[in-house]
Structures are given as structure tokens and as C-alpha cells.
Amino acid sequence: MDGDGAPPARIFLRPIGSPLTIAMAGLAIGSLVQAGYDLHWLKASQGHEVGLILISVPFLLQAIACVFAYLSRDGAAGAAIGVLATGWLGLGLVHLASHPGSRSGALGLMLIAAGGVLILSALAVANAKPLPGLVFVLAGVRFVLSGIFELGAAQPWVHAAGILSLVVLGLAAYSVLAFELEGEQHEPVLPTFRRGRGRDAVLGEPALQVDGAVGEAGVRQMT
């Protein structure tokens, strides 16, 4: 018993690899494919193929990453990755169901809402992990630009979304390499700009790495 009469809490932590690697890999793949479609590198008639790719690759990778982000008690990253995953799913399904080159107001509203929620989650992620936070913010802005185009805006909006997708692709690819090297070496190799609890999770003493875990969701009686 503790001094206040409460029974001691014993917490068993299962080592889990960082889900950010496959989340960023899915984001890089999805961003390149959608950028190719937005910038007319692909023919409009290939919209169904684009939809199949978005559902089968980035959605699946990020859905898996979302689950493991929550298992590793990273709710902010889990929320951001989950919104990304379902955003790709919705976008892919509309590609499959619509005629090539057509627009969808419903898709536009979904993309704007998803982009806004993603930006809010990204701000929370950036508090400890600025690099993925920045990537998620840009991905959210990219969703918003595409949503505005789907609601009837001129072509420059979708071209801007395509160009921003290429920026997201580059940052996501860098993040994949940085976080994989960090996982292999157990220390930062490329700059990831972690700070606060994000830095403690990698470089802190063991006591710091589990600090506050007794009060985490799943440990308390109610969440």
C-alpha cells in the first residue's frame, strides 16, 4: 500500500515500434498518386485506378498506424493519422463511384472538414513532435484546397493542391527515413526536432519515458 492507503499500480508496457514510419509512408504514396492526378500527369480516365490505389495502399497503411498509435498512448498522432486514413478512403471511393473529371460537393465538404480537423490534431502533435506536426498541417491544408475545388472553384485551386502534395511527399519521405534510422539506432540520426515529452520518449531516462503512465487512459478506471 502507498502512504495514502491506495494500492500501488503496476504497469506493464509492451514495446511497440513507432507507427509514424508506415503512416508517413502511406502519406507519401497517396500524395504522389493524387498529385499526379491533380496536375494531369495521369489521364482523367484513370480516376478509378487512382481510387483503387488510395484505398489499397495509403488507407490500409495509415489505418494500421492509427491503431498502433493509440496502443502506444499517442492519442494526438492517432487522431491525425486516423483522419488521414479515412480521408484517403473517402477520396478513393468517390473516385471509384464518379465519372472521370466530375466534381462532388459532398466530397468537397468532407475534405474541408477532414482538413480542418487534421490541422487541429497536427497542432497538438507539433507540441512534442514538430516534424510530423508540420507534415500533418500541410496535408490538412492540401485537403482543404482540394475541397474548395470540389465545391466549384477554378482550376488553380486543384493545381495548388497538387503542388502542395509534392511538398508533403518530400517531407513525408524524409520523415520515414528519419524515424526508421531513429528506431534502428535508438537515437536521432537525422533532425526530427523532438522536444519535451517527445524528446524524453527517445532520449530520456527510463523513469521519464513512462512518467505519468499511471494516469493514462486504460490505466484509470474510466477514460
Secondary structure as GFF3:
##gff-version 3
##sequence-region A 1 223
A	DSSP	alpha_helix	20	38	.	.	.	ID=ss1
A	DSSP	three_ten_helix	44	46	.	.	.	ID=ss2
A	DSSP	alpha_helix	47	56	.	.	.	ID=ss3
A	DSSP	alpha_helix	58	71	.	.	.	ID=ss4
A	DSSP	alpha_helix	75	97	.	.	.	ID=ss5
A	DSSP	alpha_helix	105	126	.	.	.	ID=ss6
A	DSSP	alpha_helix	130	150	.	.	.	ID=ss7
A	DSSP	alpha_helix	155	185	.	.	.	ID=ss8
A	DSSP	alpha_helix	197	203	.	.	.	ID=ss9
A	DSSP	alpha_helix	206	209	.	.	.	ID=ss10
A	DSSP	three_ten_helix	213	215	.	.	.	ID=ss11
###
